[in-house]
Amino acid sequence: MKTNITKKQANALTKKDDRYSALQGLFYEPKKNRLTVTNSHVLLCYNVTPDENDSTGIVPSELFKSKISDHCTYLI
């Protein structure tokens, strides 16, 4: 997946409550070119460029880089 989302942006919208573990990450849907994040109050969808063989899943916000870069590629 290729995206310019930073760790700060990802952490700002994820839920911090341990009772909601599914909301502590970003939901990645490569078939829809979408990364979705919510904290149960706000829902945002980011367009991403999927790589071949990427699969659907929840991506922890800690995986994202700290600074914006044009070459952010994540293998999911």
SULGICOR-V812990 format. One record per residue. N is the residue number from 1. PHI is phi in degrees with one decimal (none if undefined). Layout:
[[N PHI] [N PHI]]
This chain:
[[1 none] [2 -116.7] [3 -157.8] [4 -107.2] [5 -70.3] [6 -98.8] [7 -61.0] [8 -62.2] [9 -65.6] [10 -65.2] [11 -69.4] [12 -63.6] [13 -112.6] [14 -87.8] [15 -74.5] [16 -98.9] [17 -82.5] [18 -64.3] [19 -70.3] [20 -119.3] [21 -62.5] [22 -69.0] [23 -94.3] [24 -90.6] [25 -137.6] [26 -110.7] [27 -85.1] [28 -104.6] [29 -122.8] [30 -64.9] [31 -69.1] [32 -105.5] [33 54.5] [34 -136.7] [35 -124.8] [36 -114.9] [37 -136.7] [38 -149.3] [39 -117.5] [40 79.7] [41 -116.8] [42 -125.4] [43 -124.5] [44 -124.2] [45 -120.1] [46 -107.7] [47 -80.1] [48 -133.0] [49 -105.3] [50 -76.6] [51 -97.9] [52 -61.4] [53 68.2] [54 -69.3] [55 -122.2] [56 -69.2] [57 175.3] [58 -97.5] [59 -101.0] [60 -63.9] [61 -65.2] [62 -67.3] [63 -71.7] [64 -76.4] [65 -73.1] [66 -79.6] [67 -123.2] [68 -69.6] [69 -143.4] [70 -71.7] [71 -116.6] [72 -80.9] [73 -123.8] [74 -120.1] [75 -98.5] [76 -108.6]]
